[in-house]
Amino acid sequence: MPSTYYVAWWNLENLFDEENSPRRTEKVARVIKNDIVGWTPQLRDRKVSQLASVIAQMNGGAGPDLLGVCEVENRFVLDLLAEAVQDRLPGREYGIVHADTDDARGIDVAFLFDKSRLEVPDGEVFFHVVMRRNATREIVQVNFRTHRDRIWAVFGNHWPSRSGGEHESSGYRHIAGETLAFFHQRARETHGEETPALAMGDFNDEPFNTSLVTHALSTRQRRRVLEAETPRFWNLMWPAAGTPDGTFYFNNEPNLLDQFLVNDNMARRDSPITAHADSVEILRFPGTSNPGTYPTPVPFGGMGKKIDENGFSDHFPIGMRVTEVD
């Protein structure tokens, strides 16, 4: 029987440690000192609880097997989150891969993974820096080993934001796309051309933007990925592009910034590890979206924004199923 993995991604919207945390670097404290005022341990823990309540509902209430997240400050808050999820899902034990980056605001990318199904071999975690003048972001690559003893290259992405203007900042995301494409090819050179690869994240661009199409080499056409001489990605979010649905809303306009990309070795129907495009979904659980004309996410707020203790994040999570043959 094939094994099924439920994979999810979520931008957690500023999951920060408490205002006076001894775990915060002096550099980050200086940058966020005004925004973090009033962020108490109680608010932090309430946000963790709200996020965990959503994560535990994924996969029909069984929780994800692999979850990528971004906008987390440090390993401490990730540990709190993993514990809160496990309290709701006693059968799960999550491991953590965390990129402690040099981002100016201290927001990082990380993975939570079920330790009974996936493991992280020694020396198979890589942090690829994407430079920007006023901040850095990293693409986190983990070459997981599945419980069927296969290598699965997974890339967690949080690309440079659109602050300063979508077009003015686009060059930074072009660099991020080139970085992803380069290390996708390197993974194949190192582990073999048959290596399955998944890139997921908040790309801060939509599937049709140049950063993803031209630089990351992603496409809406599965056939192009299967027939390409240069390694490409099949972007599984294209069917939702241009619809009323989005993962993030700006001025009540839906944006599809959070995406799954898979390579040819996950796009073939007879691949040992296969992504099921028809299972891809934007996850809107009861209470996580606003009622009314615009079904926007309900943010928790903080960091200078109004706090709603019944909120969650300003992004919706996304999820999909992946199967692995015996």
N, C-alpha and C positions, 0 to 999 in steps of 0.2 A: 504493500500500500504506500502511495506517495505521502510524504510529510507536507503539511501545510503550515506556512508561516504567515502571520498577520503582521504587516509592516505599516508603520504610521510615522507621520512627521507633524511637528507642531512648533510654531513660534510662540513662546510662552509669555511674551510681552513683559520684559523687565522683571524677571524673577530675581530680585536683589536681596541680599542679606540686610540685616537691620541697620539702622542709621549709624550707630557707633560701633559697628562690627570691628573686632580686632583682626579679622581675617582680610580686611580691605587694604590694598596697597595705598601708599601715600599719594601716588599719581592719580589713581582712580578717585580717591577721596577728594582730591582737589578739583577734579573735573565735575563731579556730580554733587558737590557739597550743598548746593542750594536745592536741587531736586529731591535729595534723599531726606530732607528735613521732615520729621514726623512719621517716618517709616519704622514703626515699632516692631519688636519681635512678634507681637500678637497679630499685626497686619500681615507680616511675612508668613506666619504659620497659617493664617486664614487663606491667603492666596494659595499656598501649597495644598491645603485641603481641597480648595475649589478645583484646582488643576487635577489633583489625584482622582477626584470624583468623576471627572470626564474620562481620564485615561482608563479607569477601571471599567467603564462602559464599552470600551472598544472591543471589537471582535466578539460581539454578542455577549458581552459581560465577562469574557475570559481574559481580557487585557491583551496588549500587543506582545508579540514575540520579540520584535525589534522596534524601538521608538527612537527617532532622531528629534532633537530639540535644539532651539537656539534662544538667545537672549537670557542666558543664565549667568549669574555673576561668578559663582565659585563651586567647588566640589561640595562644600557644606550644604548649600541649598539643594544640590542634586541628591545628596544622601537623604535629606529630609523628604524630598519628593519620592524617591524610591521606596523609602520606608512607609510613607503614607499610602502608596499604591499597593504595596505588599500587605498592609493591614486589611485592605479591602479584597485582596486576592491571595488567600493563604497558600495556595498551591504554587505561587510564583516566587522565584528568587532572582532578582535583577542584579546584573553586573553593570558597571558604569565605565565608559570611556569618555574622558573630559579633556578638552583642549583649553588649557589656561593661557589665553591669548594676550596680546599686547594691545587689544582694542582700547581706544581712549576712554570709552565708557565702561569697560570691563565686562562686556557681554560676550559670552562664549557659545560654542557649539558642543554638543555632547550626544552620546548614545546611551540608552538603557536597553539591555538585552537579557533574555532568559538564559541563565547560565547552564540550564539542562539541555539547551538546544543549540547554543552557539558558544564558541570560545574564542579568545583573542590570543593567538600564538605570540610568543616572545618576538619582539622586533618587527611586528606587523601593524604598528600604529604610526601614522605619519601626519604631520601638520604642515600644510602647504600655505605659505604666507601670500596674501594678496595685499599689495601696498596701496595706500592712499595718503596724501600729504598729512591729513589731520587725524588719521586712524588707520588701523590695520584690521583685516579680517583673515580668517584662516579657513581653508577647506580641510576637513578632517577625513582622512582615509584610514579605514580599518579593513584589513584582509582577514575577515572572520573565517574560522573553520567550523563547518556545520557538523551536526551530530552524525551525518553520513560521511564525514571525513573529506569534504570538498572545500576548496578555497572560494570565498565569495567576497569580491571587492566592493565595499560600500563607501560612498563619499557623502559626508554631511556638509551642506553648503549654507552660508549666510552671506550673501554677496553685498558689496557696498551699497548704501542706501541712495535714494533719489534726492536727498537733501541738497539744496542748492539748485534744484531743477532736474527734471528727468533727462533732458538732452545734455545739459551741462555736466552731469555726473556720469553719463553713459560710458565714457572711456574707462572708468574704473571697473565697471561690470564686464566690459570687453576683455580686460586683463584677467578677470576672474574666469571668464569662459575659456580663454586660452589656457589658463592654469589647469582647469578641470580636464580639458581635452588632452593636454600633455600627459598628465598623470594617469588618465585612463589608458593611454597607449603604453605608458611605462609598466602599468600593472600587467598588461598582456605580454609584454616583452619578458617580464620577470617570472610570471607564473604560467605562461603559455597562452596562445591565441584563443584557446577555448575558455578562458577565464570569464565567468559571469560578472557583470558590474552593474551596480545600481547607484545613481546619484539622486539624492533627495534634498530638499531644502527650501528656504525662502530666498529666491533668486533676485528679488526686488526688480524683476522684469517679467514680462509675460511671454508665453511660448513663442510668439511671433517676433519678438525683439531680436535685434542683431546679435546681442551678446550670447543668446542661446542658439540661434540658427547658424550664424556664420562662425562664431568663435568656439562655442562648446560643441558644435557639430551635432545639434539635435534637430529632429525633423518630425513631422506628423505622419510620415509615410513609413510604415513598417518595412515595405519592400526595399526602400532605399537603404535602410540600415542593414538588411540581410545581404544585399548585393554590393555594398560599398567596399572599395579597396582600402580606404582610410577608415579607421574605427569611428563609428557614429553612435549616437543615442537616439532611441525612439522615445519621444516625449509623450507620455501617456495622458497628459492633461489637455491635449488639443481639443478633444470633443467638448470640453466645457468652455473653451475660449469663445468669447463673443456671446455667450448665453447670459441670462440674468444672474447667474450664480458666480460667486467669487470667494476667495479665501480671505481677502482683505478689502475693505471699502474705503475709498477716499472721496469725500464730498458725495457720499451715497452712490458712487459709481463702483461696481464690482471690479476688482483686480484679481487676476489669477497668478499670484506671486509664488505660491507654494506648489511644488511640482515633483513628480517622479519621472526620472529618465532611466531607461534600461538599454543595455547594449544588445548586439545580435545574439549573444549567448544566453540571454534571458527572453529574447523575442521569438526564437524558434519554438514551435509547439512541441518539438521532441527534445528540447534542451533538458539536461539533467536538473537545472534550476530554472523555472519558468515563471515569468510575471503574467498575471491574468488581467489583461487590460479592461475587461468588462467588469472587474470587481472594484475598480478605482472609484473612490467616493470622497466628496467633501462632507465631513462629519458635523452634523448639526443635531446635537442631542437636546431634549426638552430643556428649556431655560437658558440655552447658550446663545440664542439669537433673539433679537428684538422683534416683538410683534409689530405689525403695521406695514406700511408701504415698502420700506426698505429692510430686508431681513439681515441686518448687520450683526456682527458678533457683539456680545456683551462684554466689554473690557472690565478688568478689575481696576485699572487706573494706577495712580501713584506716579512717582517721578515727575512731580509738577502737575499732574492731571487729577481731576476729581476722582475720588475713590468710591467704588461700588463694591461693598463686601460680598455681594451676591453675584459679582461678575467673574470673569475667567481670563480671557485674553482678547486682544484686538484682532487676532487671526483665528480662523477656523482650522482645526486639524484636518489632515487628509489621511486616507488609509487604503490599503489594497492587500490582495492575497498573492502569495508566491508559493509554488509547490516544488518539491524536490523528490526525484524518483529514488527508489531503494538502491 
